[in-house]
Amino acid sequence: MDIKKLWGTLTSSIDKRTKLLAIIWLIALSVALGCVSGSSGPYPTYAHPNLPHAVTGEAFIKCGDDYYCISPEHLEGLKEYVIRLDSLVRKYENAINEINRLE
């Protein structure tokens, strides 16, 4: 069976306006069902935590020949950043595991 003949038979009874509407609906459904933006998708996106001053600024001070010191405030900010970043990584790992489980 020739596909071109079958397609011609199917489309010969449909007028151009109906074909255009069918194509528009097909495209709209394909986009709506197959493409999702990051913010409205089934899996949430999370904001990256702000970088602490220990990373962005000059918080480390040379204390000797071989080592550097950091103030307790900057160390606490660095600790909070690492904890938040670890939480973020775990959230995305869980989302990836959920997606992989569905496949």
Biopython code that builds the backbone (N, CA, C, O; Angstrom):
import numpy as np
from Bio.PDB.StructureBuilder import StructureBuilder

atoms = [
    (1, "MET", "N", (0.847, -1.183, 0.000)),
    (1, "MET", "CA", (0.000, 0.000, 0.000)),
    (1, "MET", "C", (0.892, 1.245, 0.000)),
    (1, "MET", "O", (1.815, 1.356, 0.806)),
    (2, "ASP", "N", (0.610, 2.165, -0.897)),
    (2, "ASP", "CA", (1.410, 3.372, -1.038)),
    (2, "ASP", "C", (0.907, 4.434, -0.058)),
    (2, "ASP", "O", (-0.284, 4.744, -0.028)),
    (3, "ILE", "N", (1.803, 4.978, 0.728)),
    (3, "ILE", "CA", (1.430, 5.960, 1.741)),
    (3, "ILE", "C", (0.956, 7.263, 1.103)),
    (3, "ILE", "O", (0.028, 7.898, 1.604)),
    (4, "LYS", "N", (1.582, 7.658, 0.012)),
    (4, "LYS", "CA", (1.180, 8.905, -0.648)),
    (4, "LYS", "C", (-0.256, 8.818, -1.144)),
    (4, "LYS", "O", (-1.010, 9.783, -1.023)),
    (5, "LYS", "N", (-0.646, 7.671, -1.701)),
    (5, "LYS", "CA", (-2.030, 7.499, -2.167)),
    (5, "LYS", "C", (-3.002, 7.499, -1.005)),
    (5, "LYS", "O", (-4.079, 8.090, -1.089)),
    (6, "LEU", "N", (-2.625, 6.834, 0.088)),
    (6, "LEU", "CA", (-3.482, 6.786, 1.273)),
    (6, "LEU", "C", (-3.659, 8.180, 1.857)),
    (6, "LEU", "O", (-4.767, 8.584, 2.209)),
    (7, "TRP", "N", (-2.538, 8.917, 1.955)),
    (7, "TRP", "CA", (-2.614, 10.292, 2.461)),
    (7, "TRP", "C", (-3.468, 11.168, 1.555)),
    (7, "TRP", "O", (-4.265, 11.967, 2.047)),
    (8, "GLY", "N", (-3.320, 11.035, 0.255)),
    (8, "GLY", "CA", (-4.120, 11.800, -0.700)),
    (8, "GLY", "C", (-5.602, 11.479, -0.567)),
    (8, "GLY", "O", (-6.439, 12.379, -0.650)),
    (9, "THR", "N", (-5.934, 10.221, -0.363)),
    (9, "THR", "CA", (-7.338, 9.825, -0.188)),
    (9, "THR", "C", (-7.909, 10.420, 1.090)),
    (9, "THR", "O", (-9.042, 10.901, 1.103)),
    (10, "LEU", "N", (-7.127, 10.388, 2.163)),
    (10, "LEU", "CA", (-7.606, 10.921, 3.444)),
    (10, "LEU", "C", (-7.789, 12.430, 3.408)),
    (10, "LEU", "O", (-8.752, 12.955, 3.968)),
    (11, "THR", "N", (-6.882, 13.121, 2.758)),
    (11, "THR", "CA", (-6.935, 14.587, 2.772)),
    (11, "THR", "C", (-7.766, 15.182, 1.641)),
    (11, "THR", "O", (-8.026, 16.385, 1.652)),
    (12, "SER", "N", (-8.182, 14.394, 0.684)),
    (12, "SER", "CA", (-8.939, 14.950, -0.441)),
    (12, "SER", "C", (-10.332, 15.412, -0.012)),
    (12, "SER", "O", (-10.889, 16.330, -0.614)),
    (13, "SER", "N", (-10.892, 14.795, 1.008)),
    (13, "SER", "CA", (-12.236, 15.182, 1.431)),
    (13, "SER", "C", (-12.229, 16.308, 2.465)),
    (13, "SER", "O", (-13.293, 16.782, 2.863)),
    (14, "ILE", "N", (-11.048, 16.740, 2.902)),
    (14, "ILE", "CA", (-10.961, 17.802, 3.910)),
    (14, "ILE", "C", (-10.561, 19.098, 3.218)),
    (14, "ILE", "O", (-9.623, 19.119, 2.421)),
    (15, "ASP", "N", (-11.281, 20.188, 3.527)),
    (15, "ASP", "CA", (-10.952, 21.470, 2.903)),
    (15, "ASP", "C", (-9.709, 22.086, 3.577)),
    (15, "ASP", "O", (-9.258, 21.609, 4.618)),
    (16, "LYS", "N", (-9.174, 23.139, 2.973)),
    (16, "LYS", "CA", (-7.929, 23.745, 3.440)),
    (16, "LYS", "C", (-8.066, 24.341, 4.840)),
    (16, "LYS", "O", (-7.137, 24.257, 5.644)),
    (17, "ARG", "N", (-9.201, 24.931, 5.129)),
    (17, "ARG", "CA", (-9.407, 25.563, 6.438)),
    (17, "ARG", "C", (-9.377, 24.515, 7.541)),
    (17, "ARG", "O", (-8.772, 24.741, 8.589)),
    (18, "THR", "N", (-10.013, 23.387, 7.324)),
    (18, "THR", "CA", (-10.040, 22.319, 8.310)),
    (18, "THR", "C", (-8.647, 21.723, 8.495)),
    (18, "THR", "O", (-8.261, 21.390, 9.615)),
    (19, "LYS", "N", (-7.887, 21.586, 7.400)),
    (19, "LYS", "CA", (-6.519, 21.092, 7.489)),
    (19, "LYS", "C", (-5.667, 22.040, 8.335)),
    (19, "LYS", "O", (-4.893, 21.604, 9.187)),
    (20, "LEU", "N", (-5.824, 23.348, 8.084)),
    (20, "LEU", "CA", (-5.059, 24.341, 8.829)),
    (20, "LEU", "C", (-5.401, 24.287, 10.311)),
    (20, "LEU", "O", (-4.502, 24.329, 11.151)),
    (21, "LEU", "N", (-6.685, 24.196, 10.648)),
    (21, "LEU", "CA", (-7.097, 24.107, 12.054)),
    (21, "LEU", "C", (-6.561, 22.828, 12.700)),
    (21, "LEU", "O", (-6.125, 22.849, 13.851)),
    (22, "ALA", "N", (-6.592, 21.733, 11.973)),
    (22, "ALA", "CA", (-6.083, 20.472, 12.507)),
    (22, "ALA", "C", (-4.581, 20.559, 12.775)),
    (22, "ALA", "O", (-4.096, 20.059, 13.790)),
    (23, "ILE", "N", (-3.855, 21.192, 11.867)),
    (23, "ILE", "CA", (-2.408, 21.344, 12.047)),
    (23, "ILE", "C", (-2.110, 22.238, 13.245)),
    (23, "ILE", "O", (-1.215, 21.942, 14.037)),
    (24, "ILE", "N", (-2.861, 23.333, 13.380)),
    (24, "ILE", "CA", (-2.664, 24.237, 14.518)),
    (24, "ILE", "C", (-2.938, 23.507, 15.829)),
    (24, "ILE", "O", (-2.168, 23.638, 16.781)),
    (25, "TRP", "N", (-4.026, 22.739, 15.891)),
    (25, "TRP", "CA", (-4.347, 21.980, 17.107)),
    (25, "TRP", "C", (-3.275, 20.936, 17.403)),
    (25, "TRP", "O", (-2.908, 20.733, 18.561)),
    (26, "LEU", "N", (-2.780, 20.286, 16.381)),
    (26, "LEU", "CA", (-1.744, 19.279, 16.562)),
    (26, "LEU", "C", (-0.462, 19.900, 17.123)),
    (26, "LEU", "O", (0.163, 19.342, 18.026)),
    (27, "ILE", "N", (-0.085, 21.037, 16.589)),
    (27, "ILE", "CA", (1.107, 21.732, 17.079)),
    (27, "ILE", "C", (0.894, 22.207, 18.516)),
    (27, "ILE", "O", (1.779, 22.059, 19.358)),
    (28, "ALA", "N", (-0.271, 22.773, 18.793)),
    (28, "ALA", "CA", (-0.560, 23.266, 20.145)),
    (28, "ALA", "C", (-0.531, 22.131, 21.159)),
    (28, "ALA", "O", (0.031, 22.287, 22.242)),
    (29, "LEU", "N", (-1.125, 21.001, 20.825)),
    (29, "LEU", "CA", (-1.121, 19.867, 21.744)),
    (29, "LEU", "C", (0.283, 19.307, 21.924)),
    (29, "LEU", "O", (0.660, 18.923, 23.032)),
    (30, "SER", "N", (1.051, 19.257, 20.857)),
    (30, "SER", "CA", (2.424, 18.753, 20.956)),
    (30, "SER", "C", (3.261, 19.622, 21.873)),
    (30, "SER", "O", (4.025, 19.121, 22.697)),
    (31, "VAL", "N", (3.111, 20.932, 21.722)),
    (31, "VAL", "CA", (3.868, 21.857, 22.566)),
    (31, "VAL", "C", (3.390, 21.774, 24.004)),
    (31, "VAL", "O", (4.205, 21.752, 24.926)),
    (32, "ALA", "N", (2.082, 21.728, 24.211)),
    (32, "ALA", "CA", (1.539, 21.707, 25.569)),
    (32, "ALA", "C", (1.892, 20.419, 26.307)),
    (32, "ALA", "O", (2.152, 20.449, 27.510)),
    (33, "LEU", "N", (1.903, 19.317, 25.619)),
    (33, "LEU", "CA", (2.160, 18.044, 26.283)),
    (33, "LEU", "C", (3.634, 17.666, 26.323)),
    (33, "LEU", "O", (4.061, 16.952, 27.230)),
    (34, "GLY", "N", (4.408, 18.128, 25.366)),
    (34, "GLY", "CA", (5.789, 17.684, 25.285)),
    (34, "GLY", "C", (6.823, 18.672, 25.767)),
    (34, "GLY", "O", (7.936, 18.270, 26.103)),
    (35, "CYS", "N", (6.501, 19.934, 25.813)),
    (35, "CYS", "CA", (7.482, 20.945, 26.184)),
    (35, "CYS", "C", (7.003, 21.675, 27.429)),
    (35, "CYS", "O", (5.881, 22.179, 27.476)),
    (36, "VAL", "N", (7.859, 21.724, 28.424)),
    (36, "VAL", "CA", (7.509, 22.432, 29.640)),
    (36, "VAL", "C", (8.666, 23.342, 30.013)),
    (36, "VAL", "O", (9.830, 22.952, 29.923)),
    (37, "SER", "N", (8.344, 24.540, 30.425)),
    (37, "SER", "CA", (9.410, 25.437, 30.851)),
    (37, "SER", "C", (9.867, 25.037, 32.247)),
    (37, "SER", "O", (9.172, 24.300, 32.947)),
    (38, "GLY", "N", (11.029, 25.521, 32.646)),
    (38, "GLY", "CA", (11.576, 25.140, 33.946)),
    (38, "GLY", "C", (10.717, 25.530, 35.119)),
    (38, "GLY", "O", (10.626, 24.773, 36.085)),
    (39, "SER", "N", (10.082, 26.683, 35.072)),
    (39, "SER", "CA", (9.329, 27.146, 36.240)),
    (39, "SER", "C", (7.957, 26.514, 36.342)),
    (39, "SER", "O", (7.400, 26.452, 37.438)),
    (40, "SER", "N", (7.393, 26.045, 35.247)),
    (40, "SER", "CA", (6.051, 25.493, 35.320)),
    (40, "SER", "C", (6.042, 23.987, 35.093)),
    (40, "SER", "O", (4.978, 23.392, 34.919)),
    (41, "GLY", "N", (7.206, 23.374, 35.094)),
    (41, "GLY", "CA", (7.301, 21.945, 34.845)),
    (41, "GLY", "C", (6.883, 21.131, 36.047)),
    (41, "GLY", "O", (6.561, 21.682, 37.100)),
    (42, "PRO", "N", (6.888, 19.825, 35.891)),
    (42, "PRO", "CA", (6.466, 18.966, 36.991)),
    (42, "PRO", "C", (7.480, 18.910, 38.133)),
    (42, "PRO", "O", (7.131, 18.501, 39.240)),
    (43, "TYR", "N", (8.716, 19.309, 37.887)),
    (43, "TYR", "CA", (9.740, 19.291, 38.929)),
    (43, "TYR", "C", (10.194, 20.717, 39.200)),
    (43, "TYR", "O", (10.509, 21.447, 38.260)),
    (44, "PRO", "N", (10.236, 21.133, 40.467)),
    (44, "PRO", "CA", (10.583, 22.524, 40.778)),
    (44, "PRO", "C", (12.060, 22.819, 40.546)),
    (44, "PRO", "O", (12.906, 21.924, 40.561)),
    (45, "THR", "N", (12.341, 24.088, 40.334)),
    (45, "THR", "CA", (13.722, 24.532, 40.248)),
    (45, "THR", "C", (14.024, 25.322, 41.511)),
    (45, "THR", "O", (13.146, 25.993, 42.053)),
    (46, "TYR", "N", (15.242, 25.244, 41.973)),
    (46, "TYR", "CA", (15.638, 25.884, 43.217)),
    (46, "TYR", "C", (16.719, 26.910, 42.946)),
    (46, "TYR", "O", (17.559, 26.731, 42.064)),
    (47, "ALA", "N", (16.687, 27.985, 43.715)),
    (47, "ALA", "CA", (17.676, 29.045, 43.556)),
    (47, "ALA", "C", (19.003, 28.631, 44.184)),
    (47, "ALA", "O", (19.036, 27.977, 45.227)),
    (48, "HIS", "N", (20.083, 29.020, 43.535)),
    (48, "HIS", "CA", (21.423, 28.759, 44.056)),
    (48, "HIS", "C", (21.641, 29.680, 45.257)),
    (48, "HIS", "O", (21.293, 30.859, 45.184)),
    (49, "PRO", "N", (22.207, 29.180, 46.361)),
    (49, "PRO", "CA", (22.441, 30.062, 47.514)),
    (49, "PRO", "C", (23.471, 31.140, 47.183)),
    (49, "PRO", "O", (24.358, 30.942, 46.353)),
    (50, "ASN", "N", (23.332, 32.269, 47.842)),
    (50, "ASN", "CA", (24.271, 33.375, 47.629)),
    (50, "ASN", "C", (25.663, 32.982, 48.117)),
    (50, "ASN", "O", (25.817, 32.316, 49.140)),
    (51, "LEU", "N", (26.659, 33.408, 47.367)),
    (51, "LEU", "CA", (28.032, 33.106, 47.759)),
    (51, "LEU", "C", (28.413, 33.908, 48.990)),
    (51, "LEU", "O", (28.120, 35.102, 49.056)),
    (52, "PRO", "N", (29.062, 33.282, 49.969)),
    (52, "PRO", "CA", (29.483, 34.010, 51.165)),
    (52, "PRO", "C", (30.711, 34.875, 50.880)),
    (52, "PRO", "O", (31.381, 34.714, 49.860)),
    (53, "HIS", "N", (30.984, 35.780, 51.792)),
    (53, "HIS", "CA", (32.117, 36.688, 51.637)),
    (53, "HIS", "C", (33.437, 35.922, 51.614)),
    (53, "HIS", "O", (34.408, 36.375, 51.008)),
    (54, "ALA", "N", (33.477, 34.768, 52.269)),
    (54, "ALA", "CA", (34.705, 33.964, 52.276)),
    (54, "ALA", "C", (35.058, 33.479, 50.877)),
    (54, "ALA", "O", (36.220, 33.182, 50.601)),
    (55, "VAL", "N", (34.066, 33.395, 49.990)),
    (55, "VAL", "CA", (34.323, 32.960, 48.615)),
    (55, "VAL", "C", (34.530, 34.158, 47.698)),
    (55, "VAL", "O", (35.407, 34.133, 46.834)),
    (56, "THR", "N", (33.738, 35.198, 47.877)),
    (56, "THR", "CA", (33.779, 36.340, 46.958)),
    (56, "THR", "C", (34.780, 37.419, 47.363)),
    (56, "THR", "O", (35.299, 38.137, 46.509)),
    (57, "GLY", "N", (35.046, 37.533, 48.637)),
    (57, "GLY", "CA", (35.924, 38.612, 49.095)),
    (57, "GLY", "C", (37.266, 38.099, 49.561)),
    (57, "GLY", "O", (37.644, 36.956, 49.307)),
    (58, "GLU", "N", (37.966, 38.962, 50.240)),
    (58, "GLU", "CA", (39.285, 38.606, 50.771)),
    (58, "GLU", "C", (39.153, 38.317, 52.259)),
    (58, "GLU", "O", (39.661, 39.065, 53.094)),
    (59, "ALA", "N", (38.475, 37.239, 52.581)),
    (59, "ALA", "CA", (38.240, 36.888, 53.977)),
    (59, "ALA", "C", (39.419, 36.125, 54.577)),
    (59, "ALA", "O", (39.621, 36.143, 55.791)),
    (60, "PHE", "N", (40.187, 35.462, 53.734)),
    (60, "PHE", "CA", (41.329, 34.694, 54.235)),
    (60, "PHE", "C", (42.542, 35.609, 54.393)),
    (60, "PHE", "O", (42.914, 36.340, 53.474)),
    (61, "ILE", "N", (43.150, 35.551, 55.578)),
    (61, "ILE", "CA", (44.307, 36.390, 55.896)),
    (61, "ILE", "C", (45.496, 35.459, 56.145)),
    (61, "ILE", "O", (45.366, 34.434, 56.814)),
    (62, "LYS", "N", (46.626, 35.824, 55.611)),
    (62, "LYS", "CA", (47.819, 34.992, 55.791)),
    (62, "LYS", "C", (48.290, 35.109, 57.242)),
    (62, "LYS", "O", (48.600, 36.199, 57.724)),
    (63, "CYS", "N", (48.336, 33.958, 57.927)),
    (63, "CYS", "CA", (48.720, 33.940, 59.341)),
    (63, "CYS", "C", (50.163, 33.471, 59.546)),
    (63, "CYS", "O", (50.764, 33.729, 60.589)),
    (64, "GLY", "N", (50.683, 32.814, 58.590)),
    (64, "GLY", "CA", (52.045, 32.295, 58.692)),
    (64, "GLY", "C", (52.575, 32.042, 57.302)),
    (64, "GLY", "O", (52.020, 32.513, 56.309)),
    (65, "ASP", "N", (53.641, 31.303, 57.247)),
    (65, "ASP", "CA", (54.244, 31.002, 55.951)),
    (65, "ASP", "C", (53.411, 30.022, 55.144)),
    (65, "ASP", "O", (53.332, 30.135, 53.920)),
    (66, "ASP", "N", (52.779, 29.046, 55.826)),
    (66, "ASP", "CA", (52.121, 27.954, 55.121)),
    (66, "ASP", "C", (50.612, 27.897, 55.297)),
    (66, "ASP", "O", (49.990, 26.976, 54.767)),
    (67, "TYR", "N", (49.995, 28.818, 56.002)),
    (67, "TYR", "CA", (48.554, 28.699, 56.242)),
    (67, "TYR", "C", (47.876, 30.067, 56.304)),
    (67, "TYR", "O", (48.521, 31.104, 56.459)),
    (68, "TYR", "N", (46.543, 30.024, 56.175)),
    (68, "TYR", "CA", (45.717, 31.229, 56.203)),
    (68, "TYR", "C", (44.706, 31.123, 57.332)),
    (68, "TYR", "O", (44.348, 30.023, 57.751)),
    (69, "CYS", "N", (44.248, 32.264, 57.820)),
    (69, "CYS", "CA", (43.234, 32.323, 58.879)),
    (69, "CYS", "C", (41.977, 32.991, 58.318)),
    (69, "CYS", "O", (42.021, 33.706, 57.316)),
    (70, "ILE", "N", (40.856, 32.735, 58.996)),
    (70, "ILE", "CA", (39.583, 33.339, 58.606)),
    (70, "ILE", "C", (38.832, 33.694, 59.887)),
    (70, "ILE", "O", (38.941, 32.996, 60.895)),
    (71, "SER", "N", (38.076, 34.779, 59.837)),
    (71, "SER", "CA", (37.341, 35.192, 61.034)),
    (71, "SER", "C", (36.173, 34.239, 61.293)),
    (71, "SER", "O", (35.690, 33.598, 60.359)),
    (72, "PRO", "N", (35.710, 34.134, 62.541)),
    (72, "PRO", "CA", (34.594, 33.229, 62.861)),
    (72, "PRO", "C", (33.311, 33.558, 62.087)),
    (72, "PRO", "O", (32.555, 32.651, 61.738)),
    (73, "GLU", "N", (33.058, 34.847, 61.817)),
    (73, "GLU", "CA", (31.851, 35.223, 61.061)),
    (73, "GLU", "C", (31.903, 34.683, 59.631)),
    (73, "GLU", "O", (30.916, 34.162, 59.112)),
    (74, "HIS", "N", (33.064, 34.817, 59.013)),
    (74, "HIS", "CA", (33.227, 34.338, 57.639)),
    (74, "HIS", "C", (33.203, 32.811, 57.588)),
    (74, "HIS", "O", (32.698, 32.228, 56.628)),
    (75, "LEU", "N", (33.742, 32.171, 58.609)),
    (75, "LEU", "CA", (33.710, 30.717, 58.680)),
    (75, "LEU", "C", (32.274, 30.224, 58.825)),
    (75, "LEU", "O", (31.890, 29.221, 58.223)),
    (76, "GLU", "N", (31.481, 30.938, 59.631)),
    (76, "GLU", "CA", (30.068, 30.575, 59.806)),
    (76, "GLU", "C", (29.297, 30.758, 58.495)),
    (76, "GLU", "O", (28.460, 29.925, 58.148)),
    (77, "GLY", "N", (29.577, 31.842, 57.767)),
    (77, "GLY", "CA", (28.935, 32.053, 56.473)),
    (77, "GLY", "C", (29.296, 30.972, 55.474)),
    (77, "GLY", "O", (28.447, 30.529, 54.701)),
    (78, "LEU", "N", (30.540, 30.548, 55.484)),
    (78, "LEU", "CA", (30.991, 29.471, 54.602)),
    (78, "LEU", "C", (30.314, 28.152, 54.970)),
    (78, "LEU", "O", (29.923, 27.378, 54.096)),
    (79, "LYS", "N", (30.181, 27.907, 56.268)),
    (79, "LYS", "CA", (29.510, 26.687, 56.742)),
    (79, "LYS", "C", (28.045, 26.665, 56.298)),
    (79, "LYS", "O", (27.559, 25.642, 55.815)),
    (80, "GLU", "N", (27.341, 27.790, 56.460)),
    (80, "GLU", "CA", (25.934, 27.880, 56.040)),
    (80, "GLU", "C", (25.804, 27.663, 54.532)),
    (80, "GLU", "O", (24.870, 27.001, 54.079)),
    (81, "TYR", "N", (26.730, 28.213, 53.760)),
    (81, "TYR", "CA", (26.705, 28.057, 52.304)),
    (81, "TYR", "C", (26.852, 26.585, 51.914)),
    (81, "TYR", "O", (26.120, 26.088, 51.059)),
    (82, "VAL", "N", (27.795, 25.897, 52.541)),
    (82, "VAL", "CA", (28.018, 24.489, 52.226)),
    (82, "VAL", "C", (26.788, 23.660, 52.582)),
    (82, "VAL", "O", (26.418, 22.755, 51.834)),
    (83, "ILE", "N", (26.155, 23.955, 53.704)),
    (83, "ILE", "CA", (24.945, 23.220, 54.107)),
    (83, "ILE", "C", (23.812, 23.468, 53.117)),
    (83, "ILE", "O", (23.128, 22.526, 52.719)),
    (84, "ARG", "N", (23.604, 24.716, 52.713)),
    (84, "ARG", "CA", (22.546, 25.034, 51.742)),
    (84, "ARG", "C", (22.828, 24.396, 50.384)),
    (84, "ARG", "O", (21.916, 23.884, 49.735)),
    (85, "LEU", "N", (24.086, 24.427, 49.955)),
    (85, "LEU", "CA", (24.453, 23.836, 48.672)),
    (85, "LEU", "C", (24.271, 22.322, 48.699)),
    (85, "LEU", "O", (23.828, 21.732, 47.714)),
    (86, "ASP", "N", (24.609, 21.695, 49.818)),
    (86, "ASP", "CA", (24.401, 20.255, 49.956)),
    (86, "ASP", "C", (22.914, 19.920, 49.887)),
    (86, "ASP", "O", (22.525, 18.934, 49.262)),
    (87, "SER", "N", (22.093, 20.729, 50.521)),
    (87, "SER", "CA", (20.639, 20.531, 50.467)),
    (87, "SER", "C", (20.120, 20.655, 49.044)),
    (87, "SER", "O", (19.270, 19.877, 48.610)),
    (88, "LEU", "N", (20.637, 21.638, 48.326)),
    (88, "LEU", "CA", (20.234, 21.853, 46.936)),
    (88, "LEU", "C", (20.622, 20.657, 46.063)),
    (88, "LEU", "O", (19.826, 20.203, 45.240)),
    (89, "VAL", "N", (21.820, 20.158, 46.239)),
    (89, "VAL", "CA", (22.279, 19.007, 45.464)),
    (89, "VAL", "C", (21.400, 17.795, 45.761)),
    (89, "VAL", "O", (21.039, 17.057, 44.844)),
    (90, "ARG", "N", (21.052, 17.581, 47.023)),
    (90, "ARG", "CA", (20.209, 16.440, 47.387)),
    (90, "ARG", "C", (18.810, 16.550, 46.776)),
    (90, "ARG", "O", (18.234, 15.545, 46.358)),
    (91, "LYS", "N", (18.259, 17.779, 46.725)),
    (91, "LYS", "CA", (16.942, 17.967, 46.106)),
    (91, "LYS", "C", (16.984, 17.592, 44.626)),
    (91, "LYS", "O", (16.097, 16.897, 44.129)),
    (92, "TYR", "N", (18.017, 18.054, 43.929)),
    (92, "TYR", "CA", (18.130, 17.719, 42.513)),
    (92, "TYR", "C", (18.427, 16.243, 42.297)),
    (92, "TYR", "O", (17.945, 15.659, 41.327)),
    (93, "GLU", "N", (19.211, 15.625, 43.180)),
    (93, "GLU", "CA", (19.453, 14.189, 43.064)),
    (93, "GLU", "C", (18.151, 13.411, 43.204)),
    (93, "GLU", "O", (17.910, 12.452, 42.470)),
    (94, "ASN", "N", (17.312, 13.830, 44.151)),
    (94, "ASN", "CA", (16.018, 13.168, 44.325)),
    (94, "ASN", "C", (15.133, 13.343, 43.096)),
    (94, "ASN", "O", (14.459, 12.402, 42.676)),
    (95, "ALA", "N", (15.133, 14.545, 42.518)),
    (95, "ALA", "CA", (14.336, 14.778, 41.315)),
    (95, "ALA", "C", (14.844, 13.926, 40.150)),
    (95, "ALA", "O", (14.047, 13.375, 39.391)),
    (96, "ILE", "N", (16.155, 13.818, 40.008)),
    (96, "ILE", "CA", (16.724, 12.992, 38.940)),
    (96, "ILE", "C", (16.360, 11.528, 39.147)),
    (96, "ILE", "O", (16.032, 10.827, 38.190)),
    (97, "ASN", "N", (16.417, 11.064, 40.395)),
    (97, "ASN", "CA", (16.045, 9.676, 40.681)),
    (97, "ASN", "C", (14.580, 9.420, 40.349)),
    (97, "ASN", "O", (14.238, 8.355, 39.836)),
    (98, "GLU", "N", (13.709, 10.392, 40.639)),
    (98, "GLU", "CA", (12.284, 10.255, 40.300)),
    (98, "GLU", "C", (12.090, 10.156, 38.791)),
    (98, "GLU", "O", (11.320, 9.325, 38.309)),
    (99, "ILE", "N", (12.791, 11.009, 38.053)),
    (99, "ILE", "CA", (12.683, 10.991, 36.592)),
    (99, "ILE", "C", (13.194, 9.663, 36.042)),
    (99, "ILE", "O", (12.561, 9.068, 35.170)),
    (100, "ASN", "N", (14.328, 9.199, 36.544)),
    (100, "ASN", "CA", (14.882, 7.927, 36.080)),
    (100, "ASN", "C", (13.974, 6.749, 36.417)),
    (100, "ASN", "O", (13.906, 5.782, 35.659)),
    (101, "ARG", "N", (13.286, 6.824, 37.534)),
    (101, "ARG", "CA", (12.380, 5.755, 37.927)),
    (101, "ARG", "C", (11.181, 5.680, 36.983)),
    (101, "ARG", "O", (10.633, 4.599, 36.768)),
    (102, "LEU", "N", (10.769, 6.817, 36.418)),
    (102, "LEU", "CA", (9.619, 6.856, 35.498)),
    (102, "LEU", "C", (9.965, 6.285, 34.131)),
    (102, "LEU", "O", (9.074, 5.845, 33.405)),
    (103, "GLU", "N", (11.231, 6.285, 33.772)),
    (103, "GLU", "CA", (11.630, 5.821, 32.432)),
    (103, "GLU", "C", (11.705, 4.330, 32.337)),
    (103, "GLU", "O", (12.026, 3.794, 31.276)),
]
sb = StructureBuilder()
sb.init_structure("model")
sb.init_model(0)
sb.init_chain("A")
sb.init_seg("    ")
for serial, (resi, resn, name, xyz) in enumerate(atoms, 1):
    if name == "N":
        sb.init_residue(resn, " ", resi, " ")
    sb.init_atom(name, np.array(xyz, "f"), 0.0, 1.0, " ", f" {name:<3s}", serial, name[0])
structure = sb.get_structure()
